């Protein structure tokens, strides 16, 4: 080739300023994704408010009685709940039964609303399967097998925490209603006439305000009302869970040939 200067190669373009490049420019690092932002919605405010209000009512008897008294406890001190199911303090057993049904219905709706039953079923099934694999890895004594399970364990812990947070939200409403309705029932019975507080069962006379035993100081109305709440809680929660799962299966039908109960994680 003739000439004192060699032509630049196509892969090495000549710099316009005549200067040689020191090397390739460093690649620009990708932008960082924005960090998680905390969104304080109105539902979160309700959960926090009811939880704090329930705690305040638990430690302050005067505040507890005043808030429950706003619902009405007697004909001379009326309120919305007393006007609805108080019956003029003439049918205290019916009042307690309806109050228990109302309390358990609201708490069941709140618990069902804040609980992701599909995720809860996955966590339950995956936890059982993970424990078997983890125990097998520990028995083998191989560290690489144990280390390989850590990412799966972290993912399972995140899912379990998400389900627990949802259940804690429902517990805030349950906690508040539990204190409110129990206090209201106690005040309503205490304000009722003595004839309405006295019950006759199989020849035995029971006064609702008297204690079942000397210690702990549990009155009869507390024991009877607690017995009322148990069946209502079981029925309402099971019905609402069944309704939620059926609606989910209608919106997300399983693949052909897959059992319908698989999406629900089996019966609870």
C-alpha positions in Angstrom: 0.0 0.0 0.0 1.4 3.4 -1.0 1.3 6.5 1.1 2.8 7.5 4.4 -0.5 7.3 6.4 -2.7 4.3 6.5 -6.4 4.8 6.2 -8.4 4.1 9.4 -10.2 0.9 9.7 -14.0 0.9 9.5 -14.2 -0.4 13.1 -11.9 2.4 14.3 -13.4 5.6 13.1 -11.1 8.6 13.2 -11.9 11.2 15.8 -13.1 14.5 14.4 -10.7 16.5 16.6 -7.8 14.3 15.5 -7.4 12.8 19.0 -7.2 9.1 19.7 -9.9 7.7 22.0 -8.7 6.5 25.4 -11.2 3.7 25.3 -15.0 3.0 25.3 -17.0 5.3 27.5 -18.4 3.6 30.6 -21.9 2.4 30.3 -24.5 4.5 32.1 -26.0 2.5 35.1 -29.7 1.8 34.8 -31.9 4.1 36.8 -32.9 2.8 40.2 -36.5 1.8 40.5 -38.5 4.1 42.9 -38.6 2.8 46.4 -41.9 1.6 47.9 -44.2 4.4 48.9 -46.5 4.2 51.9 -50.1 4.9 51.0 -52.4 5.8 53.9 -55.9 5.0 52.6 -59.1 5.6 54.4 -59.4 1.9 55.2 -56.0 2.0 57.0 -57.2 5.0 58.9 -60.4 3.1 60.0 -58.3 0.1 61.2 -55.9 2.2 63.1 -58.6 4.4 64.6 -60.7 1.4 65.8 -57.7 -0.4 67.2 -56.6 2.7 69.2 -60.2 3.3 70.3 -60.6 -0.3 71.5 -57.3 0.0 73.4 -58.5 3.2 75.1 -61.9 1.6 76.0 -60.1 -1.4 77.5 -58.0 0.6 79.9 -60.5 3.4 80.7 -63.8 2.1 82.2 -65.5 5.5 82.2 -64.7 6.0 78.5 -65.9 2.5 77.7 -69.2 3.0 79.5 -69.7 6.4 77.9 -69.1 5.2 74.4 -71.3 2.1 74.9 -74.0 4.3 76.5 -74.3 6.3 73.2 -76.1 3.2 71.8 -78.8 3.4 74.5 -79.2 1.3 77.5 -82.8 1.9 78.8 -86.1 3.6 78.0 -84.9 6.7 79.9 -81.5 6.6 78.0 -82.4 5.6 74.5 -80.1 5.1 71.5 -80.0 3.5 68.1 -79.1 -0.1 69.2 -81.4 -0.1 72.2 -84.3 1.2 70.0 -83.5 -1.7 67.5 -83.1 -4.7 69.8 -83.7 -3.4 73.4 -87.4 -4.2 73.5 -87.8 -1.9 76.5 -85.6 -4.3 78.6 -88.5 -6.8 78.7 -86.8 -9.6 76.8 -83.1 -9.6 77.8 -82.4 -13.1 76.5 -83.6 -12.1 73.0 -81.7 -8.9 73.2 -78.5 -10.8 74.0 -79.1 -13.3 71.2 -79.6 -10.5 68.6 -76.6 -8.5 69.9 -74.4 -11.6 69.6 -75.7 -12.2 66.0 -75.0 -8.6 65.1 -71.6 -8.6 66.6 -70.5 -11.9 64.9 -72.0 -10.8 61.6 -70.0 -7.6 61.4 -66.8 -9.2 62.6 -67.2 -12.0 60.1 -67.7 -9.6 57.3 -64.6 -7.6 58.4 -62.5 -10.8 58.7 -63.7 -12.1 55.3 -63.0 -8.7 53.7 -59.4 -8.5 55.0 -58.4 -12.1 54.4 -57.2 -13.4 51.1 -58.4 -17.0 51.3 -56.6 -18.1 48.2 -53.3 -16.9 49.4 -54.0 -18.3 52.9 -54.7 -21.7 51.4 -51.4 -21.5 49.4 -49.4 -20.6 52.4 -50.9 -23.5 54.4 -50.2 -26.0 51.6 -46.7 -24.7 50.8 -45.7 -24.5 54.5 -46.6 -28.2 54.9 -44.6 -29.2 51.8 -41.7 -26.9 52.7 -41.4 -28.4 56.1 -41.0 -31.9 54.6 -38.3 -30.8 52.2 -36.5 -28.8 54.8 -36.4 -31.7 57.3 -35.0 -33.9 54.6 -32.3 -31.4 53.8 -31.4 -31.1 57.4 -31.2 -34.8 57.9 -28.9 -35.1 54.8 -26.4 -32.8 56.4 -25.6 -31.1 53.1 -25.2 -27.4 53.4 -25.8 -26.7 49.7 -29.3 -28.3 50.0 -30.1 -26.2 53.0 -28.8 -23.0 51.4 -30.8 -23.7 48.2 -34.0 -23.6 50.3 -33.4 -20.1 51.7 -35.0 -18.2 48.8 -38.1 -20.4 49.0 -38.2 -19.9 52.7 -38.0 -16.1 52.3 -40.8 -16.1 49.7 -43.0 -18.2 52.0 -42.3 -15.9 54.9 -43.3 -12.9 52.8 -46.6 -14.5 51.8 -47.3 -15.6 55.4 -46.7 -12.1 56.6 -49.0 -10.6 54.0 -51.8 -13.0 55.1 -51.1 -12.2 58.8 -51.3 -8.5 58.2 -54.7 -8.9 56.5 -56.0 -10.9 59.5 -54.7 -8.3 61.9 -56.7 -5.6 60.1 -59.9 -7.7 60.7 -58.9 -8.2 64.3 -58.8 -4.5 64.9 -62.6 -4.3 64.0 -63.3 -7.5 66.0 -61.4 -6.2 69.0 -63.3 -2.9 69.1 -66.7 -4.5 68.6 -66.0 -7.2 71.2 -65.4 -4.5 73.9 -68.3 -2.3 72.7 -71.0 -4.9 72.5 -70.1 -6.7 75.7 -70.1 -3.4 77.5 -73.4 -2.4 76.0 -75.0 -5.7 77.0 -73.7 -5.4 80.6 -75.0 -1.8 80.9 -78.4 -2.7 79.4 -78.9 -5.6 81.8 -77.7 -3.5 84.8 -80.2 -0.8 83.9 -83.1 -3.3 83.5 -85.6 -3.8 86.3 -85.0 -6.6 88.7 -87.9 -8.6 87.4 -86.4 -8.7 83.9 -83.0 -9.7 85.3 -84.4 -12.8 87.0 -84.8 -16.0 85.0 -86.4 -19.3 86.1 -85.0 -22.4 84.6 -86.2 -25.9 85.7 -87.3 -24.5 89.0 -84.0 -22.7 89.6 -83.8 -18.9 89.8 -80.9 -17.1 88.1 -80.2 -13.4 88.4 -78.2 -12.3 85.3 -76.1 -9.8 87.3 -75.0 -12.3 89.9 -71.7 -14.0 89.6 -71.4 -17.6 88.5 -68.6 -18.2 91.0 -66.9 -15.9 93.5 -63.7 -15.8 91.5 -63.2 -14.9 88.7 -66.0 -12.3 88.9 -68.0 -13.5 85.9 -71.7 -12.7 86.0 -74.3 -15.0 84.5 -75.1 -12.7 81.6 -71.5 -12.7 80.5 -71.4 -16.5 80.3 -74.8 -16.7 78.5 -73.8 -14.0 76.0 -70.5 -15.8 75.3 -72.3 -19.0 74.6 -74.5 -17.1 72.1 -71.6 -15.8 70.2 -69.9 -19.1 69.5 -72.4 -20.7 67.0 -73.1 -17.3 65.3 -69.3 -16.8 64.7 -68.9 -20.3 63.2 -71.9 -20.1 61.0 -71.3 -16.6 59.6 -67.6 -17.1 59.0 -68.1 -20.4 57.2 -70.9 -19.0 55.0 -69.0 -15.9 54.1 -65.9 -17.9 53.3 -67.9 -20.3 51.1 -69.5 -17.4 49.3 -66.1 -15.7 48.7 -64.5 -18.9 47.3 -67.5 -19.6 45.0 -67.3 -16.1 43.6 -63.6 -16.5 43.1 -64.0 -19.7 41.2 -66.7 -18.1 39.0 -64.3 -15.3 38.1 -61.3 -17.6 37.8 -62.5 -21.0 36.6 -60.0 -23.8 37.0 -58.4 -25.5 34.1 -60.2 -28.4 32.4 -59.8 -31.6 34.4 -58.6 -29.8 37.6 -60.6 -30.3 40.7 -62.6 -27.2 41.8 -61.5 -27.6 45.4 -57.9 -27.2 44.4 -58.2 -23.4 44.0 -59.7 -23.1 47.5 -57.1 -25.3 49.1 -59.6 -27.8 50.3 -62.2 -27.4 53.0 -61.3 -25.5 56.1 
